[in-house]
């Protein structure tokens, strides 16, 4: 009898662990996909919108050479990494607050 109870408890614990692992993997994959999509979109936006926006917002700084009117691909990649990393925090924070409330 005691052996049957122990087996049942172990089975329930294994099922609970499996559910939590599946949820964690699904959340992790969603975060990675979100970061990758944010990175690609940010690279394109920074590269192609920079000259238009910066020239309009800071015409004096561009004329004086304080800000470059054209963004290099390397600089766009660096800015996109920042945006992608920051976008990865959002799903994590949302998930953390859902489980706490």
ABEGO torsion letter per residue (X at the ends): XAAAAAAAAAAAAAAAAAAAAAAAAAAAAAAAAAAAAAAAAAAAAAAAAAAAAAAAABAAAAAAGABBABBBAAAAAAAAAAAAAAAAAAAAAAAAAAAAX
